[in-house]
Amino acid sequence: MDRLGIPDLQRLQLIHRSWIEEALKAEQSVRDERWSRRLAIGSQAFVARFQADLGIFAIHRTIEKHGNSRVLREDAADYAIKF
């Protein structure tokens, strides 16, 4: 919390609550595809490290360029309904 300049957990909780309330008022609660369909988004090094940490769960996932960032996409088939 020192890095955030917040003195204690209680103050952090209050600030976080205000961020959420502001986002809801501004209708930012809409699903953002950039975050909801990707496992990781960021620099090449960050996404590669995240992929490596996933181990066998990331075998068939590739890192893709997305604007100035890199992403590790979630496989839509992972969520397919199977009967």
N, C-alpha and C positions, 0 to 999 in steps of 0.2 A: 504494500500500500504506500510505502514511502516513495516509490517511483511515480505513483499517481498524484502524490502530494495530498493524500487523504490520511488523516490522523488515525482513524480506527475503523473497525468493521461496521459499526453502527452507522457511521457517516457514509461509508461506501454503499451500504444498503439503501440509505435514503437517496443518494445520488442516482443509483441504478434505477430505483423506482421512478424517479422523476424522468429519466431517459425513456423508460418504457411508456409512461403516461404521455410524454410529448410525442413519441412515435405513433401511438394510437390516435391521438388527436389529429395528427398530420396525415392520417391514413397510410402510414408506412408499414402497416401490419399486413400488407398484401404480400403474397408469396413472391420471393425474388428468385427467379430461376438460376441466377449465378451461384447462389449458395445452396439451394435445395436439390440440385441435381449433380453436385460435385462433392467428392470426398475431401478434396483439398484445393485451395487456390492461393497462389502467391508466387514467389520467386522460383526459378528452376531448382535451386538448392533445397528450398523448403519442401517443395512438392516431391522431389526425388527422395528426400529423407523420410517423408511421410509414407511414400510408397514402400520404401525398404522396411520401415517399421511394421507395415501390414503383413509382410512376409508372403505366405502362400495365398492370402486373400486378395493380393493385388497382381497375381500372375498374369492375367489376361487384360489388365488395365494399362493404358498407355498415357503418357503425359502429353497433353496437347497445348498448343499456343492459344491464348484467349486474350486478344488485345496485347497489352504489355506484360501480362501475367502468364503463368502456366497453370494448368488445371489437371487434376486426376479425376476423371469422370466416374460417376456411379453408373453401373450397368443397369439399364432399365429392366432387363430381364430378371434381375434379382428380386424385383417386386411384382413380377407377373403372377397372376392367379393361376394356380394349377389344380385341375380337377382330376 
